[in-house]
Amino acid sequence: MTDTQSRRVSTTDAGKVCYEVEMLCATKRFMDTHPCPEPKPSAPPPPVQHCPICSGTLTLLDDTSASFFAAGSSESEQIPSLDRVPHNMALESYLVHFRCLFEFIIGTSPGSYGDAIFAAQFFDDTQTRWQDIKDQAKNKFKPSPDDKNCWWTRVSKHLAHITVDRTDEKASWDIEDMHQSIMGFLKRFCEALPQDRKEWFAGMQRCLPQV
């Protein structure tokens, strides 16, 4: 067992995990109620005016003509307005929180810090109370820095870091599958917790599926 796995956890640590779950669910609700709008036709070139001071030219940009790049898109695929920015902001927020909870469940990551909080730390006997569930999670998520289809790797390459792979192709995300999977394992985590630690995760349990 590593020092990270054996460190003593507290209600404060549990609260940090609950926050990630609450934000994950909040951004998911936002995306459900604010679907991404279809791209608008390309806007005409912004007007050009002459500067009265230096006689140079000024290109005027406003909210309808400013271009923003979608996460994971190439420079030739610009979004011509701000309409889709709130959706992209929510999606990127969701993916960051998903990545945190992914590592929390799996118990390790290629770049995790020594003070990382993992699910196994909340069990006195990891082998009998959590190990089987964690193994099933690993089988589902298949965490590998070399597997471009792994969710952890995809979020890392398309969002958390600036990489060559980010622009190889436009990223697409099966949020429903990702959400059901992560929430299912979080529910099993709460169910397997020692009785005296279940109350630490009351905030998380309010977000979990009840069926």
C-alpha positions in Angstrom: 0.0 0.0 0.0 1.4 3.4 -1.0 1.7 6.4 1.3 -1.2 8.0 -0.6 -3.4 5.0 -0.2 -2.7 4.7 3.6 -3.1 8.4 4.6 -5.7 9.2 7.1 -8.9 10.7 5.6 -11.4 13.0 7.2 -14.8 14.6 6.7 -13.0 17.5 5.0 -11.7 15.1 2.4 -15.1 13.6 1.9 -16.5 17.1 1.4 -14.1 17.7 -1.5 -15.3 14.6 -3.2 -18.9 15.6 -2.7 -18.3 19.0 -4.3 -16.9 17.3 -7.4 -20.1 15.1 -7.6 -22.4 18.0 -7.0 -20.7 20.1 -9.7 -20.7 17.1 -12.1 -24.4 16.8 -11.7 -25.1 20.5 -11.9 -23.2 20.9 -15.2 -25.0 17.8 -16.6 -28.4 19.4 -15.7 -27.3 22.6 -17.4 -26.4 20.8 -20.6 -29.7 18.8 -20.5 -31.7 22.0 -20.3 -29.5 24.1 -22.6 -28.7 22.0 -25.6 -26.0 23.1 -27.9 -27.4 25.3 -30.7 -26.6 24.5 -34.3 -23.8 26.6 -35.8 -25.0 29.7 -37.6 -24.0 30.5 -41.2 -20.7 32.3 -41.4 -21.0 35.9 -40.6 -19.9 38.6 -43.1 -16.5 40.1 -42.6 -16.5 42.7 -39.9 -16.6 46.3 -41.1 -13.4 48.2 -41.6 -13.0 51.8 -40.7 -10.1 54.3 -40.8 -8.6 55.4 -37.5 -8.9 59.2 -37.2 -5.7 59.4 -35.2 -3.2 57.3 -37.3 -5.1 56.9 -40.5 -4.7 53.1 -40.1 -7.5 50.6 -40.4 -9.6 49.3 -37.6 -11.4 45.9 -37.7 -14.4 46.2 -35.5 -15.5 43.0 -33.7 -18.7 42.6 -31.8 -20.4 39.7 -30.0 -21.9 38.4 -33.2 -18.8 38.4 -35.3 -16.2 37.3 -32.7 -14.9 33.8 -33.5 -14.3 31.2 -30.8 -12.7 27.8 -31.3 -14.6 24.8 -30.1 -12.7 22.5 -27.8 -11.1 19.8 -30.0 -11.8 21.5 -33.3 -9.3 22.7 -35.9 -8.7 26.3 -36.9 -10.9 25.8 -40.0 -13.9 25.0 -37.8 -14.6 28.3 -36.1 -17.8 29.1 -34.3 -19.0 32.4 -35.7 -20.8 33.6 -32.6 -21.1 33.4 -28.8 -24.2 31.2 -28.9 -22.4 27.9 -28.2 -19.9 29.2 -25.7 -22.1 28.5 -22.6 -22.6 24.9 -23.8 -18.8 24.5 -24.3 -18.1 26.0 -20.9 -20.5 23.5 -19.3 -19.1 20.6 -21.3 -15.5 21.4 -20.3 -16.5 21.9 -16.7 -18.2 18.5 -16.8 -15.2 16.8 -18.3 -12.8 18.2 -15.7 -15.0 17.0 -12.8 -15.5 13.7 -14.5 -11.7 13.3 -14.7 -11.3 14.0 -11.0 -13.9 11.4 -10.1 -12.5 8.9 -12.5 -9.2 9.1 -10.7 -10.9 9.0 -7.3 -12.6 5.7 -8.2 -9.6 4.0 -10.0 -7.2 5.0 -7.3 -4.3 6.1 -9.4 -3.4 8.0 -12.5 -0.1 8.5 -14.5 0.3 12.1 -13.1 -1.4 12.0 -9.7 0.1 14.0 -6.9 1.1 12.4 -3.6 -1.7 14.1 -1.7 -4.5 12.8 -4.0 -7.6 11.5 -2.4 -8.8 8.1 -3.6 -11.9 6.0 -2.8 -9.8 3.2 -1.3 -8.6 5.4 1.5 -12.1 5.5 3.0 -12.1 1.7 3.7 -10.2 0.0 6.5 -10.0 -3.2 4.5 -9.6 -2.3 0.9 -9.4 -5.9 -0.4 -12.8 -7.0 0.9 -14.8 -3.9 0.8 -13.7 -1.9 -2.2 -11.2 -3.9 -4.3 -13.8 -5.9 -6.3 -15.7 -2.8 -7.2 -12.6 -0.9 -8.2 -11.5 -3.8 -10.4 -14.9 -3.7 -12.1 -14.4 0.1 -12.6 -11.0 -0.5 -14.2 -12.5 -3.1 -16.5 -15.2 -0.6 -17.6 -13.0 2.5 -17.9 -9.8 0.7 -19.0 -7.5 3.6 -17.8 -4.4 3.7 -20.0 -2.3 6.7 -21.1 -1.6 4.9 -24.4 -5.3 4.2 -25.2 -6.8 7.1 -27.1 -10.3 5.7 -26.5 -10.0 5.7 -22.8 -12.1 8.5 -21.3 -9.3 9.6 -18.9 -6.8 9.9 -21.8 -9.3 11.7 -24.0 -10.1 14.3 -21.5 -6.4 14.7 -20.7 -5.5 15.1 -24.4 -8.5 17.2 -25.5 -8.9 19.5 -22.6 -6.5 19.2 -19.6 -3.3 19.6 -21.7 -2.5 21.2 -25.1 -1.5 18.2 -27.2 -1.1 17.3 -30.9 -3.9 14.8 -30.5 -6.3 17.6 -29.5 -6.6 18.8 -33.1 -6.3 15.4 -34.8 -10.1 15.1 -35.0 -13.1 16.9 -33.5 -13.9 15.4 -30.1 -17.3 13.9 -29.4 -18.5 12.7 -26.0 -21.1 10.2 -25.0 -22.1 12.1 -21.9 -25.0 9.9 -21.1 -22.9 6.7 -21.0 -20.1 8.5 -19.1 -22.5 9.9 -16.5 -24.4 6.6 -16.0 -21.1 4.8 -15.5 -19.5 7.2 -13.1 -22.6 7.7 -11.1 -23.2 3.9 -10.9 -19.7 3.3 -9.4 -20.1 6.3 -7.0 -23.4 4.8 -5.8 -21.7 1.4 -5.2 -18.9 3.3 -3.3 -21.4 4.9 -1.0 -23.2 1.6 -0.4 -19.9 -0.2 0.5 -18.7 2.5 2.9 -18.3 1.6 6.6 -21.4 2.7 8.4 -19.6 5.4 10.4 -18.4 7.1 7.2 -21.6 7.0 5.1 -22.8 10.3 6.7 -19.6 12.0 5.4 -21.0 11.6 1.9 -24.5 12.9 2.5 -24.0 15.6 -0.2 -23.0 13.0 -2.7 -25.9 10.6 -1.9 -28.4 13.4 -2.7 -27.1 13.4 -6.3 -27.0 9.6 -6.8 -29.7 7.7 -8.7 -32.2 6.3 -6.3 -33.2 3.2 -8.4 
